[in-house]
Amino acid sequence: MKNMNFIINYIVLILLLLSFKGCPFGEPTGDSTLTIVNNSNKTLLFFIHIDSNIVIEKTNFSLNPHSLIKQYSWWKETLNKYPIQRLFLFDKTVTDSVPWDTIKKYNMYLKRIDFDLKYLDSTNWTLTYP
């Protein structure tokens, strides 16, 4: 009976391993990758807005000084639906000290980059600050 349980467990393990063979562990998902680069000495917060109504929202996506982040997603598909998208970059020291309503009211972002598929292709899918 112990041998039979061992064989069944072994077969289940082999089947599980075979089913995971096609899974892209560690690989990005989506149809494209957007790279955001921070060449400044500031820690940045960023927000990507994808539809035509510009509403700046509070974000928790941060980017350390002199670093980059890769955003794996369905950018090409999204750009077909919303051809122009926007990247808003904020100075984290400002967002930590100024109320969000004030930041929104006075558009206190460091930079806004409007991008479309043509722009991304021209920048090798990289958005850079400054």
Rosetta blueprint (number, residue, H / E / L):
1 M L
2 K H
3 N H
4 M H
5 N H
6 F H
7 I H
8 I H
9 N H
10 Y H
11 I H
12 V H
13 L H
14 I H
15 L H
16 L H
17 L H
18 L H
19 S H
20 F H
21 K L
22 G L
23 C L
24 P L
25 F L
26 G L
27 E L
28 P L
29 T L
30 G L
31 D L
32 S E
33 T E
34 L E
35 T E
36 I E
37 V E
38 N E
39 N L
40 S L
41 N L
42 K L
43 T L
44 L E
45 L E
46 F E
47 F E
48 I E
49 H E
50 I L
51 D L
52 S L
53 N L
54 I L
55 V L
56 I L
57 E L
58 K L
59 T L
60 N L
61 F E
62 S E
63 L E
64 N L
65 P L
66 H L
67 S E
68 L E
69 I E
70 K E
71 Q E
72 Y E
73 S E
74 W L
75 W H
76 K H
77 E H
78 T H
79 L H
80 N H
81 K H
82 Y L
83 P L
84 I L
85 Q E
86 R E
87 L E
88 F E
89 L E
90 F E
91 D E
92 K H
93 T H
94 V H
95 T H
96 D H
97 S H
98 V L
99 P L
100 W H
101 D H
102 T H
103 I H
104 K H
105 K H
106 Y L
107 N L
108 M L
109 Y L
110 L L
111 K E
112 R E
113 I E
114 D E
115 F E
116 D L
117 L H
118 K H
119 Y H
120 L H
121 D H
122 S H
123 T L
124 N L
125 W L
126 T E
127 L E
128 T E
129 Y E
130 P L
